Amino acid sequence: MTRTARVDAVVVGAGPAGLACATDLCDAGLEVVLLESAGRVGGRMVSDYQDGFVLDRGFQVFNTAYPQVRRRVDLRALRLKAFEAGFVLARGARGERRDRVADPTREPGALPGMLRLGPPRDLLALAALGTWDMLAPVGLVKRRRGTTVRQALQGAGLDDAFCEAVLAPFLRGVFLDQDLAVSGRFFHLVLRSMLRGSLCLPERGVAQIPLQLAERLPVGVLRLGSGVERLDGDGVRLAEGGQVRAPAVVVATGPAAARALLPQLPPVSARAVTTLYHAAPEAPWPSRQLLVDGDGQLLHTSVVSNVQPGYAPPGVALVSTSLLGTASPEQVQAAERRLAELYRTSTRTWERIAVHRISEALPALPAAQPLSLRTRLGPGRYVCGDHRATASVQGALASGAHAAREVLHDLAARQPRPEALRELRNASGATR
Ligand SMILES: Cc1cc2nc3c(=O)[nH]c(=O)nc-3n(C[C@H](O)[C@H](O)[C@H](O)COP(=O)(O)OP(=O)(O)OC[C@H]3O[C@@H](n4cnc5c(N)ncnc54)[C@H](O)[C@@H]3O)c2cc1C
């Protein structure tokens, strides 16, 4: 790039939100530069490839029901393999009690176990909640009252003791939130997408999703290793020196980096997680299910190579385990002892191959926050990302699309070049 370049729009950050935004702007015929400080695309959706293993940076699953995902991603090319629906809840000091929790209309075999989960009143309330979230129009789900997850469960008529024993251990792993104080509206959307779709792993890891999005960009748009130091009057200043000038700048970074570039943004608290990866000479169980620790020492564990054989070399199993927060070395050792209890096996032959401590894994979505925040901050300034919508790849992509629409609208109003304008308006309508 020359020391000063001029384009129609600069997008800062090539995570899912920035990739979606840049793609929509390019599709509308704009000259765009997408600046990414790292040496690769994907942001938090990254995978490492180590000795034949695929190690996602933190346990991540890909939900096939997300509308933005369906619109933008070639699912066949990802060679997805799905987890079995629901989860297994292990309770008791040594995890001796096992219960399958799943939608019995999809997993009829889970029904007898489901009936033993709790009092009939709670089971009926749970069934009603799931049916409503799955079948109601999404607009109604989004417009529900601004409660916390815990209040949403209470509002559905579920008893606190049942929630704490059966649902909370699983939901803490979804939202990375011990208190379940995040948005109940988001909970309803997540439940809806889980009941409608499948939780999958791509053959070569979650990183394949942003890589696929990046491949759609015209040559020359994406600049890796180009961190933005600050925004200035008519563009951005690069950390390595130089400037890119543009009438529209979209900040599509994570929340902390966005606030460093746009100090007017409110602070966003982040949820942390630690994911351990172990190689085992054989799978400790044959299942493709998530094993949830009802005792709360671990969030959950699964043999990811049972789900997606591409995650481990032949003859070895890959076990992924997540803990809330950034775990100390002692907590990691305690987690390994707990794994032996949960899988009812000796883990002495297991090899710990990675520990990912991710302090800013998910933005906390407060109960009162709408599920989509405006992206336009002022003339020529926009912000998008999962912290402006929901903490998921769907939220990030939708927020990126939202920012692109606002940029297109504003540029169309500002520089009425007849042909470009017509295209912009069409594209703006098409992505809505
Ligand atoms: C452990 C974990 C588990 C998850 N599980 C799931 C899941 O199961 N399902 C799901 O849907 N979602 C999951 N997510 C969330 C999902 O990964 C995020 O919602 C999504 O990646 C957010 O995308 P984004 O584009 O908003 O931000 P990011 O992915 O954070 O991308 C921001 C980009 O901006 C770049 N950047 C930052 N500062 C600058 C700068 N100054 N200049 C240039 N570039 C900059 C960063 O390097 C990064 O590439 C998980 C996330 C984590 C970490």
The ligand as an SDF file (V2000), in Angstrom:
LIG
                    3D

 53 58  0  0  0  0  0  0  0  0999 V2000
  -13.7860  -19.7840   23.1490 C   0  0  0  0  0  0  0  0  0  0  0  0
  -14.8450  -19.2530   22.2560 C   0  0  0  0  0  0  0  0  0  0  0  0
  -15.9570  -20.0170   21.9850 C   0  0  0  0  0  0  0  0  0  0  0  0
  -16.9430  -19.5500   21.1140 C   0  0  0  0  0  0  0  0  0  0  0  0
  -17.9830  -20.3590   20.7980 N   0  0  0  0  0  0  0  0  0  0  0  0
  -18.8580  -19.9710   19.8570 C   0  0  0  0  0  0  0  0  0  0  0  0
  -19.8460  -20.8610   19.4040 C   0  0  0  0  0  0  0  0  0  0  0  0
  -19.8790  -22.0250   19.8060 O   0  0  0  0  0  0  0  0  0  0  0  0
  -20.7520  -20.4110   18.4860 N   0  0  0  0  0  0  0  0  0  0  0  0
  -20.7140  -19.1380   17.9960 C   0  0  0  0  0  0  0  0  0  0  0  0
  -21.5590  -18.7830   17.1600 O   0  0  0  0  0  0  0  0  0  0  0  0
  -19.7820  -18.2610   18.4240 N   0  0  0  0  0  0  0  0  0  0  0  0
  -18.8450  -18.6510   19.3250 C   0  0  0  0  0  0  0  0  0  0  0  0
  -17.8740  -17.7960   19.7340 N   0  0  0  0  0  0  0  0  0  0  0  0
  -17.9780  -16.3820   19.3660 C   0  0  0  0  0  0  0  0  0  0  0  0
  -17.4490  -16.0240   17.9890 C   0  0  0  0  0  0  0  0  0  0  0  0
  -16.1650  -16.5650   17.7790 O   0  0  0  0  0  0  0  0  0  0  0  0
  -17.3980  -14.4900   17.9840 C   0  0  0  0  0  0  0  0  0  0  0  0
  -18.6970  -14.0160   18.2520 O   0  0  0  0  0  0  0  0  0  0  0  0
  -16.9460  -13.9260   16.6370 C   0  0  0  0  0  0  0  0  0  0  0  0
  -15.6670  -14.3900   16.2900 O   0  0  0  0  0  0  0  0  0  0  0  0
  -16.9030  -12.4010   16.7570 C   0  0  0  0  0  0  0  0  0  0  0  0
  -16.5280  -11.8850   15.5120 O   0  0  0  0  0  0  0  0  0  0  0  0
  -16.1430  -10.3570   15.3750 P   0  0  0  0  0  0  0  0  0  0  0  0
  -15.8050  -10.1600   13.9460 O   0  0  0  0  0  0  0  0  0  0  0  0
  -17.1800   -9.5120   15.9890 O   0  0  0  0  0  0  0  0  0  0  0  0
  -14.8300  -10.1410   16.2740 O   0  0  0  0  0  0  0  0  0  0  0  0
  -13.4000  -10.9110   16.2690 P   0  0  0  0  0  0  0  0  0  0  0  0
  -13.5880  -12.3360   15.8810 O   0  0  0  0  0  0  0  0  0  0  0  0
  -12.8050  -10.6360   17.6020 O   0  0  0  0  0  0  0  0  0  0  0  0
  -12.5600  -10.1730   15.1430 O   0  0  0  0  0  0  0  0  0  0  0  0
  -11.9940   -8.9060   15.3200 C   0  0  0  0  0  0  0  0  0  0  0  0
  -10.7330   -8.7700   14.4500 C   0  0  0  0  0  0  0  0  0  0  0  0
  -10.2440   -7.4400   14.5720 O   0  0  0  0  0  0  0  0  0  0  0  0
   -8.8190   -7.4890   14.5530 C   0  0  0  0  0  0  0  0  0  0  0  0
   -8.2980   -6.2500   15.1460 N   0  0  0  0  0  0  0  0  0  0  0  0
   -8.3600   -5.8540   16.4420 C   0  0  0  0  0  0  0  0  0  0  0  0
   -7.8020   -4.6520   16.5820 N   0  0  0  0  0  0  0  0  0  0  0  0
   -7.3750   -4.2580   15.3600 C   0  0  0  0  0  0  0  0  0  0  0  0
   -6.7250   -3.0830   14.8610 C   0  0  0  0  0  0  0  0  0  0  0  0
   -6.4110   -2.0550   15.6580 N   0  0  0  0  0  0  0  0  0  0  0  0
   -6.4230   -3.0190   13.5460 N   0  0  0  0  0  0  0  0  0  0  0  0
   -6.7440   -4.0490   12.6940 C   0  0  0  0  0  0  0  0  0  0  0  0
   -7.3600   -5.1830   13.1230 N   0  0  0  0  0  0  0  0  0  0  0  0
   -7.6850   -5.2720   14.4250 C   0  0  0  0  0  0  0  0  0  0  0  0
   -8.5160   -8.7370   15.3820 C   0  0  0  0  0  0  0  0  0  0  0  0
   -7.1900   -9.2010   15.1490 O   0  0  0  0  0  0  0  0  0  0  0  0
   -9.5970   -9.6940   14.8670 C   0  0  0  0  0  0  0  0  0  0  0  0
   -9.1430  -10.4340   13.7550 O   0  0  0  0  0  0  0  0  0  0  0  0
  -16.8460  -18.2450   20.5670 C   0  0  0  0  0  0  0  0  0  0  0  0
  -15.7320  -17.4600   20.8420 C   0  0  0  0  0  0  0  0  0  0  0  0
  -14.7280  -17.9610   21.6510 C   0  0  0  0  0  0  0  0  0  0  0  0
  -13.4900  -17.1370   21.8780 C   0  0  0  0  0  0  0  0  0  0  0  0
  1  2  1  0
  2  3  1  0
  2 52  2  0
  3  4  2  0
  4  5  1  0
  4 50  1  0
  5  6  2  0
  6  7  1  0
  6 13  1  0
  7  8  2  0
  7  9  1  0
  9 10  1  0
 10 11  2  0
 10 12  1  0
 12 13  2  0
 13 14  1  0
 14 15  1  0
 14 50  1  0
 15 16  1  0
 16 17  1  0
 16 18  1  0
 18 19  1  0
 18 20  1  0
 20 21  1  0
 20 22  1  0
 22 23  1  0
 23 24  1  0
 24 25  2  0
 24 26  1  0
 24 27  1  0
 27 28  1  0
 28 29  2  0
 28 30  1  0
 28 31  1  0
 31 32  1  0
 32 33  1  0
 33 34  1  0
 33 48  1  0
 34 35  1  0
 35 36  1  0
 35 46  1  0
 36 37  1  0
 36 45  1  0
 37 38  2  0
 38 39  1  0
 39 40  1  0
 39 45  2  0
 40 41  1  0
 40 42  2  0
 42 43  1  0
 43 44  2  0
 44 45  1  0
 46 47  1  0
 46 48  1  0
 48 49  1  0
 50 51  2  0
 51 52  1  0
 52 53  1  0
M  END
$$$$
